């Protein structure tokens, strides 16, 4: 077996496990969806070797690296690679450029495992370049369609039922609104792009004729879509999901109150509900200019009254008050304006079951 590979397409399609031997700080800045960080050197060791390289040259830096990673430290790191390869027999290894770090890690791991463990030719940089190139819509064969609908209409719930959907919000770990943050942070921009390409390539391999995406702007929280993809999706047909207001309030309540409070409580314990309240307050504050002073006061008052009632009576349903206010007086007017810009692109509109049937028939 060749001890290097540049078959990046196969790695994506087959979700081949990867061992990233770069330092944790490098991994945190950007990695691949199927990679695990089992570093040759930790951050401090890498820093010291880097200083040595600048001051004394390559030979001295290599010598220092061997001095820092030896004995029990070396054996521990080899053991982590062996354990991973034993569990994932077709795993590959890589460093930044496919050079000395991954070669050395490969040699040590192969000696422990007793067989070849290929590494990525060109390392992280080459694979990353491959993925970036595939963000160009020219690589997409399926026809894009955009799922639109008012805030709270259940677009994400519908996408979850589709085989031909690419869930951009899930990839960005954000619900796409001022209230859309989750407790766990969004991925780095690099990680978002890598995961996005991963999803696009796997979508194409699945052979779908159409690709459904939710109607998004350029930004999803603090992450952003590449310009060419934004343009590509903006020119697509629009399928409009129509949902009654009462149902929209319930969908929003289920996600932003019931589910969110449960998550905050799991993470923060007794402080969970108050932390949730502060998070909603912060979201209201972020839209204060567009919301306006009077509506901001009303929304905050409804929020506080609902929170107090929940604490006193154990009933969270009063939160539907501020949700309905925001939907009707804040989100709907913005949506009506945006919809007029897309009116000519609407090819179908209706309730969830009808939309689901229409999209399913597209293939």
C-alpha positions as CSV (number, residue, x, y, z in Angstrom):
1,X,0.0,0.0,0.0
2,X,1.2,3.5,-0.9
3,X,2.1,5.2,2.4
4,X,0.6,8.5,1.2
5,X,-2.8,9.3,-0.4
6,X,-4.4,12.4,-2.0
7,X,-7.7,10.7,-2.7
8,X,-9.5,13.4,-0.9
9,X,-12.8,12.6,-2.6
10,X,-12.9,9.1,-1.1
11,X,-12.0,10.5,2.3
12,X,-15.1,12.7,2.2
13,X,-17.5,10.2,0.6
14,X,-16.5,7.3,2.9
15,X,-16.0,9.5,6.0
16,X,-12.5,8.0,6.5
17,X,-11.3,8.6,10.1
18,X,-8.3,11.0,10.3
19,X,-5.6,11.4,13.0
20,X,-4.5,15.0,13.2
21,X,-1.1,15.1,14.8
22,X,-0.9,18.9,14.8
23,X,-0.8,20.7,18.1
24,X,-4.2,21.4,19.8
25,X,-4.0,25.1,19.0
26,X,-3.7,24.3,15.3
27,X,-6.6,21.8,15.5
28,X,-8.8,24.3,17.3
29,X,-8.3,26.9,14.5
30,X,-9.6,24.5,11.9
31,X,-9.9,20.8,11.2
32,X,-12.0,18.3,9.3
33,X,-15.3,16.8,10.4
34,X,-13.9,13.2,10.7
35,X,-10.6,14.1,12.4
36,X,-9.5,13.5,15.9
37,X,-6.6,15.5,17.5
38,X,-3.9,13.1,18.8
39,X,-0.9,15.5,18.6
40,X,2.7,14.6,18.3
41,X,3.6,17.7,20.4
42,X,1.4,19.7,22.7
43,X,1.1,23.5,22.4
44,X,4.0,24.3,24.7
45,X,6.3,21.8,23.1
46,X,5.5,23.1,19.7
47,X,6.1,26.7,20.9
48,X,9.5,25.8,22.2
49,X,10.5,23.9,19.1
50,X,9.4,26.9,17.0
51,X,11.5,29.3,19.0
52,X,14.5,26.9,18.7
53,X,14.0,26.7,14.9
54,X,14.1,30.5,14.6
55,X,17.1,30.9,16.8
56,X,19.2,27.8,16.0
57,X,17.9,26.3,12.8
58,X,16.2,23.1,11.8
59,X,18.7,20.5,13.1
60,X,18.6,22.0,16.6
61,X,14.8,22.2,16.5
62,X,14.5,18.5,15.5
63,X,16.8,17.5,18.3
64,X,14.8,19.5,20.8
65,X,11.6,17.9,19.5
66,X,13.0,14.4,20.1
67,X,14.2,15.5,23.6
68,X,10.8,16.8,24.5
69,X,8.9,13.8,23.1
70,X,10.7,10.8,24.4
71,X,10.4,8.1,27.1
72,X,7.0,7.9,28.7
73,X,5.7,10.9,26.8
74,X,6.5,9.3,23.5
75,X,5.1,5.9,24.5
76,X,1.8,7.6,25.7
77,X,1.3,9.3,22.4
78,X,2.1,6.2,20.4
79,X,-0.4,4.4,22.5
80,X,-3.2,6.8,21.7
81,X,-2.5,6.4,17.9
82,X,-2.4,2.6,18.2
83,X,-5.7,2.6,20.2
84,X,-7.4,4.7,17.5
85,X,-6.0,2.7,14.6
86,X,-7.0,-0.6,16.3
87,X,-10.6,0.8,16.5
88,X,-10.5,2.4,13.0
89,X,-8.4,0.2,10.8
90,X,-8.6,2.4,7.8
91,X,-7.5,5.6,9.6
92,X,-5.1,8.1,8.0
93,X,-2.7,10.6,9.5
94,X,-1.7,14.1,8.7
95,X,0.1,17.2,9.9
96,X,0.0,20.7,8.4
97,X,1.9,20.1,5.2
98,X,2.4,16.3,5.3
99,X,6.0,16.7,6.3
100,X,8.2,15.8,9.2
101,X,5.6,15.6,12.0
102,X,3.3,13.3,10.2
103,X,6.1,11.2,8.8
104,X,7.6,10.7,12.2
105,X,4.2,10.0,13.7
106,X,3.5,7.5,10.9
107,X,6.8,5.7,11.5
108,X,6.2,5.4,15.2
109,X,2.6,4.3,14.9
110,X,3.3,1.8,12.1
111,X,6.0,0.2,14.3
112,X,3.5,-0.1,17.1
113,X,0.6,-1.4,15.0
114,X,2.7,-3.6,12.7
115,X,1.3,-2.4,9.4
116,X,1.1,0.7,7.1
117,X,-0.9,3.7,8.2
118,X,-1.1,6.1,5.2
119,X,-0.8,9.8,5.7
120,X,-2.3,12.6,3.6
121,X,-0.1,13.8,0.8
122,X,0.4,17.6,1.4
123,X,-1.3,17.3,4.8
124,X,-4.0,19.6,6.1
125,X,-3.1,22.3,3.7
126,X,-3.6,20.2,0.6
127,X,-6.9,18.7,1.8
128,X,-8.1,22.2,2.9
129,X,-7.3,23.6,-0.6
130,X,-9.3,20.7,-2.2
131,X,-12.3,21.5,0.0
132,X,-12.1,25.2,-0.7
133,X,-12.1,24.6,-4.4
134,X,-15.3,22.5,-4.0
135,X,-17.1,25.5,-2.5
136,X,-17.5,26.7,-6.1
137,X,-21.0,26.0,-7.2
138,X,-19.6,24.9,-10.5
139,X,-18.9,21.5,-8.8
140,X,-22.6,21.2,-7.9
141,X,-24.8,19.1,-10.2
142,X,-28.1,19.2,-8.3
143,X,-30.5,22.1,-8.8
144,X,-30.9,24.3,-5.8
145,X,-34.2,25.2,-4.3
146,X,-34.8,27.5,-1.3
147,X,-37.3,26.8,1.4
148,X,-38.8,30.1,2.6
149,X,-41.4,30.9,5.2
150,X,-42.1,33.2,8.1
151,X,-40.1,33.0,11.3
152,X,-41.4,30.0,13.3
153,X,-43.1,28.3,10.4
154,X,-41.1,25.1,10.9
155,X,-38.7,25.2,8.0
156,X,-36.0,23.4,10.0
157,X,-38.4,20.8,11.1
158,X,-39.4,20.2,7.4
159,X,-35.8,20.0,6.3
160,X,-35.1,17.3,8.8
161,X,-37.7,15.2,7.0
162,X,-36.0,15.6,3.6
163,X,-33.3,13.4,2.2
164,X,-32.2,16.0,-0.3
165,X,-31.7,18.8,2.2
166,X,-28.5,20.5,3.3
167,X,-29.1,22.1,6.7
168,X,-27.0,25.2,6.7
169,X,-28.1,26.2,10.2
170,X,-27.1,22.9,11.7
171,X,-23.7,23.1,10.0
172,X,-23.3,26.6,11.5
173,X,-24.7,25.6,14.9
174,X,-27.0,28.6,14.8
175,X,-30.7,29.1,14.2
176,X,-30.2,32.0,11.9
177,X,-31.8,34.8,13.9
178,X,-30.9,37.2,16.7
179,X,-32.2,34.6,19.1
180,X,-30.5,31.8,17.3
181,X,-27.4,31.1,19.5
182,X,-26.9,27.8,21.3
183,X,-25.1,27.3,24.5
184,X,-22.2,25.5,22.7
185,X,-20.3,27.9,20.4
186,X,-20.5,28.0,16.7
187,X,-17.7,26.3,14.8
188,X,-14.8,28.3,13.5
189,X,-15.3,29.7,10.0
190,X,-12.8,27.1,8.7
191,X,-14.6,24.3,10.4
192,X,-18.0,25.5,9.0
193,X,-16.6,25.7,5.5
194,X,-15.1,22.2,5.8
195,X,-18.4,20.7,7.1
196,X,-20.3,22.6,4.4
197,X,-18.2,21.1,1.6
198,X,-18.5,17.7,3.2
199,X,-22.3,18.0,3.1
200,X,-22.3,19.3,-0.5
201,X,-20.0,16.5,-1.8
202,X,-22.0,13.8,0.0
203,X,-25.2,15.3,-1.4
204,X,-23.9,15.1,-4.9
205,X,-22.7,11.5,-4.4
206,X,-26.2,10.5,-3.2
207,X,-27.5,11.5,-6.7
208,X,-30.2,13.9,-5.7
209,X,-31.6,16.0,-8.6
210,X,-32.4,18.9,-6.3
211,X,-30.8,20.4,-3.2
212,X,-33.1,22.0,-0.6
213,X,-31.6,24.7,1.6
214,X,-33.3,27.1,4.0
215,X,-33.7,30.7,3.0
216,X,-30.7,32.3,4.6
217,X,-28.7,35.5,4.2
218,X,-25.0,35.6,3.8
219,X,-24.5,35.3,7.6
220,X,-25.7,32.5,9.9
221,X,-24.8,33.9,13.3
222,X,-21.1,34.9,13.1
223,X,-20.4,32.4,10.3
224,X,-20.9,33.3,6.6
225,X,-21.5,31.6,3.4
226,X,-19.0,32.0,0.5
227,X,-20.0,34.7,-1.9
228,X,-20.4,32.3,-4.9
229,X,-22.7,30.1,-3.0
230,X,-24.8,33.0,-1.7
231,X,-25.3,34.1,-5.3
232,X,-26.0,30.5,-6.4
233,X,-28.8,30.1,-3.8
234,X,-30.2,33.6,-4.3
235,X,-31.0,32.7,-8.0
236,X,-32.8,29.5,-7.0
237,X,-36.6,28.8,-7.1
238,X,-38.4,29.4,-3.8
239,X,-40.7,27.0,-2.1
240,X,-42.8,28.8,0.5
241,X,-43.9,27.1,3.7
242,X,-47.2,28.6,5.0
243,X,-48.0,28.1,8.7
244,X,-50.8,29.7,10.8
245,X,-49.7,32.1,13.5
246,X,-50.8,30.0,16.4
247,X,-48.7,27.1,15.1
248,X,-45.7,29.4,14.5
249,X,-46.0,30.6,18.1
250,X,-46.1,27.0,19.4
251,X,-43.1,25.9,17.2
252,X,-41.1,28.9,18.4
253,X,-42.1,28.3,22.0
254,X,-41.1,24.6,21.8
255,X,-37.6,25.4,20.6
256,X,-36.7,28.7,22.2
257,X,-38.5,28.2,25.5
258,X,-39.1,24.5,26.3
259,X,-36.1,22.9,24.6
260,X,-33.8,25.9,25.4
261,X,-34.7,26.0,29.1
262,X,-34.1,22.2,29.3
263,X,-30.7,22.6,27.8
264,X,-29.8,25.6,30.1
265,X,-30.9,23.6,33.1
266,X,-28.9,20.6,32.1
267,X,-25.8,22.7,31.7
268,X,-26.2,25.2,34.6
269,X,-28.3,23.3,37.1
270,X,-30.3,25.5,39.5
271,X,-29.1,28.7,37.6
272,X,-30.3,27.4,34.3
273,X,-33.6,29.3,34.1
274,X,-32.1,32.6,35.1
275,X,-29.2,32.0,32.6
276,X,-31.9,31.4,29.9
277,X,-33.7,34.6,30.9
278,X,-30.5,36.6,30.6
279,X,-29.8,35.0,27.2
280,X,-33.2,36.1,25.9
281,X,-32.8,39.5,27.4
282,X,-29.4,39.8,25.6
283,X,-31.0,38.8,22.3
284,X,-33.7,41.5,22.7
285,X,-31.0,44.0,23.4
286,X,-29.2,43.1,20.2
287,X,-32.3,44.1,18.1
288,X,-33.2,47.1,20.2
289,X,-32.6,49.6,17.4
290,X,-34.8,47.8,14.9
291,X,-37.4,46.8,17.5
292,X,-37.8,50.3,18.9
293,X,-37.9,51.5,22.5
294,X,-41.6,51.1,23.1
295,X,-41.8,47.5,21.7
296,X,-38.5,46.6,23.5
297,X,-40.1,47.7,26.8
298,X,-43.3,45.7,26.0
299,X,-41.3,42.6,25.1
300,X,-39.1,42.8,28.2
301,X,-42.2,43.3,30.4
302,X,-44.0,40.3,28.8
303,X,-40.8,38.2,29.2
304,X,-40.3,39.1,32.9
305,X,-44.0,38.6,33.7
306,X,-43.9,35.2,32.0
307,X,-40.7,34.2,33.9
308,X,-42.1,35.3,37.2
309,X,-45.3,33.3,36.5
310,X,-43.3,30.3,35.5
311,X,-41.4,30.4,38.8
312,X,-44.5,30.9,40.9
313,X,-46.9,28.4,39.1
314,X,-44.6,26.1,37.2
315,X,-46.3,27.1,33.9
316,X,-44.2,28.4,31.1
317,X,-47.0,29.0,28.6
318,X,-47.1,32.7,29.3
319,X,-43.9,33.1,27.3
320,X,-46.0,32.8,24.2
321,X,-47.0,36.4,24.7
322,X,-43.6,37.9,24.0
323,X,-43.0,35.4,21.2
324,X,-46.2,36.4,19.4
325,X,-45.3,40.1,19.8
326,X,-42.0,39.5,18.2
327,X,-43.4,37.4,15.4
328,X,-46.2,39.8,14.5
329,X,-44.6,43.2,15.1
330,X,-40.9,42.5,14.4
331,X,-40.2,39.5,12.2
332,X,-43.3,39.5,9.9
333,X,-42.9,43.1,8.6
334,X,-39.3,42.3,7.7
335,X,-40.4,39.1,6.1
336,X,-43.1,40.8,4.0
337,X,-40.5,43.2,2.6
338,X,-38.0,40.4,1.8
339,X,-40.8,38.3,0.3
340,X,-41.6,41.0,-2.2
341,X,-38.1,40.8,-3.5
342,X,-38.5,37.0,-4.1
343,X,-42.1,36.9,-5.3
344,X,-41.3,36.0,-8.9
345,X,-39.1,33.1,-7.8
346,X,-41.9,31.3,-5.8
347,X,-42.8,28.1,-7.6
348,X,-44.9,26.5,-4.9
349,X,-46.5,27.5,-1.6
350,X,-48.6,25.8,0.9
351,X,-48.7,24.0,4.3
352,X,-46.1,21.6,5.5
353,X,-47.6,18.4,4.1
354,X,-48.2,19.9,0.7
355,X,-44.7,21.4,0.6
356,X,-43.2,18.1,1.7
357,X,-45.0,16.2,-1.1
358,X,-43.9,18.8,-3.7
359,X,-40.3,18.7,-2.6
360,X,-40.2,14.9,-2.4
361,X,-41.5,14.7,-6.0
362,X,-38.6,16.9,-7.1
363,X,-36.1,14.2,-6.1
